[in-house]
Amino acid sequence: MIFTIVCDVLGKENNGTVIATMNLIKYLARKGHEVRVVSTAIKDVPNVKWYVLKEMYLGKLAEYILKRNQVELAKPDKEILYQAISDADCVHVEFPGILGMIASKMCYKLGIKLTVSFHCQAQNMTVHVGLAGVPLANKIVYEIFYKNCYRYASGIHFPTEFMKNEFERNIKKKVNGYIISNGVRDDVKRLDVEKPDYLKDKFVILNVGRLCGEKNQQQLIKAISKSKHKDDIVLLLAGGGPDKDKFLKLAKKLNVNMEINQYEHNELINIINMCDLYVHTAIYELEGIACLEAIACGKATLVSDSKESATSSFAVDDNLIFVHKGTKDLTNKIDHYFENRNELIEIGNKYYENNNIYNLDTAMNKMEDMLINSKRIDNNRKHHLFKRRRKDK
């Protein structure tokens, strides 16, 4: 079959959207499908045809935000889009940006089957203008997403039930959603990894994710600073992002032993297996693949109680959920597990027992089924999407 993947954002594999998109592209190509990709990037993937677009410029402020987050947005070109999608069996849009919106409308008008993934919470957008905590602002973003993209789709991929419910609650409509994890690779597994010499006598805490406000690493830094065992704890932050310097300054100010590094995939798996405790602090999280990778390695994991994060549902025990506002509860839990390290093995085993449902091949197989089996939307009948308003006389 011919599948066209459209993605506004497909640069460095430093965020969930890009990683999930590349996993799908590689899987479909391996299965022998003809895969076409419309975006700004050309990746080294066999048997994939790339339809390359220029980068879009949205002004100095937007450019500043995008560059800080190491993101490039594709500039739509309708001729290139038409070439890529006109004879496709199914078009899959990965991101509801301007390119994704134009592609969605074009598919509807041409009668081409369309599916869309949900990789972007409203808060991922509103946080950049200080409105992440304003429900009305987030509701407006979701309504824009629905009106210009998701309502054209015959199937919508949600990584979690949490995100489907959140979207439907905001747009006040039920959608044809498929709950499919973005998946964890088979090579993410338990390994026997020794700590390097300089960490052998330390309690190592790990957090993986973009270094930015919505991932809330500052809470972890502050919580460790108030720990009774602060001098014996080393915090590893794995990732990059706009708040790296801010977090380094905060750790230095609070005298917290902290390292920040960006690791290659294999290195990161070793780091996860080497650490004593994984802590996922994100306030806004659709799924949290980094957290699932810690679970797949059988690592004792603490998760935030934020209602805007899917990871709170991963906890195998309520004692492994900490209050995301303030630091006292997280500090107490860190001190408890520092003093009771024997419990970490049992907790890790409980997590490990639940990791199979997030297997990457299983997830990609479900994605393939969605692309193949979603029903084509009939655009020959009268439809509310294109009703013309009567002109006032």
N, C-alpha and C positions, 0 to 999 in steps of 0.2 A: 504493500500500500504506500501511497505518497502522503507523508506527514510534513506539514510546514510549521515550524516553531518560531513564534514571534516574541522578541523580548527587548523592551526598551533598555534594559540594563544587562550587559553581558561582558563586563570587563574582567578585572582580577577576581579570582575565586576567594573573595574575602567577606562574602555575605551569603546568607541562606538562599536568596533568590538565584544567584549565579551558580552556586553549588548544585542546587536542585535541578536547575535547567540543564546543566552539563551532564548530570547523571541520567536524565531522561534522553537527551540527545544521543549519548553513547549507547544506552541500552537499546533504543529503537534501531540505531545503525547496526548494532551487533545482531539483532534479530532479522536483519535482511531487508528492512523497509527502506524506501527512498526517503531520506531525511533532508529537508531544506531548512536553513536557519536565516532569519532576517534580524540583523542587529548591526552594531558597530564593529564587532569583533570577527576575527578569523582564528579559529582554534585548530590545533593539530589533532583532528579526529578523522579516522578513515571513513570513506563512503558517505561523507556529508558535503552538501553543496551550500556555500555561504553566499548570501545576498547582502552585501555590505553597504551600510548607510553612513552618512557623515554624522559627526557629533553635533548635537543641538546646543545653541547658545541662547540662554533665557535672561541675560542681563547679569550685571556684576554681583548682585546679592545672591541670586540662585547659583551662579558659577562658584562663588565663594563656598556656599554650603555643599555643593556637589564635590568640589575638589577636596574639602576637608574630610569628606566621607569616602573619598577615592571611588567616586561613581561617575560614569559617563552615560548620558541619555542620548538615544538615537534620534536623529532628525528624520521625520517621516518623508518618504518619497513614494507617491501613489503608483507610479509606473513600476518601480522595483517591487513594491508590494503585490501588484497585480500579477507580475511575472511569477512570483513565488507561490501565490495562493490560487490562481485561477483554475487550475486543474487538480488541486490537491483533494485527497479523499477526506482529510480532516485538517483543520488549522487549530493549533493550540497556542493561545496567548498566555505568556507567563507573568505579565505585569500590566496593571491597568493604567499605564502612562499614556501619553499622547499617541505614541505609535500603536500601542495595544488598542486604544479606543478607535482609531481610524481603521485598523485591521478588522476589528470586530464588526463595525458598521459595513465595511466592504464585503465581509463574508455574508452578512445577512442579505444585503442587496443582491449578491451573486448566487445566493442559495447554497452556499458552501457550509458544510457542517463545522461548527465551532465549539471548542471547549476552552475553558479558562482556569488557570490556577489562582489561588488566593495566597499570595506571599507577603502582602503588605497590610499591616494594621494601620488604621487611621492615625494612631499616635506616632507611627514612624514618620508621618508627614507633619503633623501639628506640633511635634516637639521642637521643630526648628524655628517656630515662631512663638514659642512659649505658651502654646494652647493645648498641650497634651492632656492636661487635667480638666479641660472644659468639655463636658459631654456634648453640647450643641455643636461645637466646632468639629468633633469627631463624627457626629451624626451627619453633618453636611458632607464631609469627605466620603463617607460610605454611600451616601445618596448619589454623589457625583460618579463614584465607581460604578454603581448599579445602572444609573441612567445611561452612561456612555460606553459601558463595556459588558458587564455581567448579564444584563437582561437579554442580550443577543445570543447567549450561550445555551446550548442544549445540555451541557454538563459542566458543573463547577467543582473543581478539586479543592477541598479543604484539608489541610494537614491534620486538624483535630476537630472533634465535635464542638469543643469550646469556641473555635473560630466561626464555625457555621452558625451556632446559636447567637454569637455576638453580632454577626452580620445581619441575620434575619431580624434580630431584635431592633436594630437601628433602622433598617429600611422598611420594617413592618410588612414583610412579605416572606413567603416560603419559596425556596429555590430548589432546583434539582441538584443537590449536592452529593458528592462522593467523598467519604471520609477516608483519606489515604495518607499515611505517614510519608514524609519525604525520604525516610529510610536511612538505615545505618549500614555501612559497608561491612562485608564479611570479615575483612581483615581487622576490624575494630573488635578486639577480644581480649580476654584475660591473658596476661603475660607475666612472667616472673622477672621483674626489673628491679635491680638494686639501685639504691640512691647513690649519687656520687659522694665522694668522701666528705665534702664540705656540708652535706645535708644529712649525713648519717645520724647525727644526734639531734636533728631538728624535726619538729612536727610540721609537715608540708601541707599547705592548703592550696588548692588549685581553683581558678576560675577561668573559663574559656569564653570568649565573646568579643564583639567589637567594643572598643574603649570609648563609650559614649554615655550620655546621661540616662537613657532609657534602660541600659543594662545595669546601672546602679552599682558599679564596682566600688564607688566611694563609701557605700554602707559597709562593705566588707573590710575596707581599710580602717575605717573608724572603729568597727567592732573589735578588730584585732588589737587596736591601740589601747583598748580598755580591758583586755584580757589579763588575768593574773599571770599568764604564762607567755606574755608578749615576747620576751627575749628568747624564747625557745621555739618560736613560730616563724616560718618563712612563707610568705605569700607569693605564689607564682600567678601572674596574669598573662594568659596566652591570647594574643590578638593584637590588632592595631586599630587606630581610630583617632578621631579628633581630640579626645581628652587625655591622650597619653601623657603629655607634659603636666597637665593638671594633676593627674593621679601620682606622678612621680614627686611633684612638689608636696602634695598632701602626705604621702608616706614619709617623706623626709622630715616634714614638720612634726608629725606624730611619732617619729622614731620607730616606724614599722619596717621590718626587714622584708623588702619586696623586690621582685625582679619582673620586668616586662619583656617578653620576647614573642616574635612571630615564628611559629614552627612549621616545618614541612609535615605532611600528613603522618608519615611513619614516626617522626620524632614526637609528635603530639600524642600518639597512642602510647608510646613509652612513658611520656611524662604523666599521663593519666594513670597508668598502672603503677608508677613509682610513688605518687602522692599518697598521703594518709587520708585526706578528706577532700571531697569536691563540693563546692558551694556555688549554687546558681542564683544570682541576685536580681536577675532582670525583672523590671516592673511590667514591661510590655513584651510579650513573647507569644507568637503564633503556635510554635511547637517546641523549639529548643533542642536542635539536633546535638549541640555540644553537650547538653545534659543527658540526652539519650546515649551518646557515646560513652559517657562516664558510667551509665547504667549497664551498657553492653560489656564493659570491662569489669563489672562486678564491684564498682567502687561505692563506698558509703557516700551518700549524697544528701546535702541539705538544700531545700528549695524554698523560694519566697512564697508568702501567702497572698501575693497580689492577685486581685480578681481579674486583672487584665493580662494575666500570664497563664498559659496552658500547663506550665511545669508543676504547678501545685498538685495536679492530679497524678503525678508520677510517684509521689511519696508513698512508701510502703508502710509508713507509720506516721501518725500525726505529730509525733515528737521530732520528726525530721523536717517539719515545716516551721519557718521562722517568720516573725512579724516584719514586714518590709518597711515600716515606718519606725524610725529610731534605730538604736543599735543594741539596747540592753538584752533583748531576747536572743539575738544572734550571738552576742558575746557569751551569754550563759551556756548556750548549746556548744559553742567552740570549747569552752572550758570543761564542760562535761565530757566531751569525747576525747579531749586531751588527757583527762584523768582516767578515762575508762576505755582505753584503746582496744581492749578485748572485744568490746561490743561492735567495733567497726567491721570485723570479719563477718559476724553474723548478719549485720545489716547489708553488707555488700553481697552476701549470698542470696538474700531475699530479693535484692534488685536484679541480680543476675538471672534468677529464675523467670523474670518477667520480660527479658529483653528480646525474645524471638519474634514478637509481634511487630517489631520495627525493622526487620530484615530488609535490606535495600532491594534485592531481587524480587522479593514478594511484593514490595511497594511498587516497583517499576512494572511488574506484570499486571498489577491492578490498574496502573496508569494506562498501559497499552490497551487493556480491555475497555477502559472508559473511552479512549479515542476511537476505538473500532466500533463499539456498540451504542454510543450515544445516538439518539435519534436526530435526524436533520430537521431543523426548524422550517416549517412551511411558510415561505414568504409570498405565496401567490394569493393567500386569503387576505381579507382586510384585517389589519393588525393595528393595535393601539400605538405601536411604535412610530408609525408613519402617518397617523391621522393629521390632516391639515386643520389648522384652526380657521374658523370662519373669519373673514375680514370684516371689521366693523364698517358699516356703511356710513 
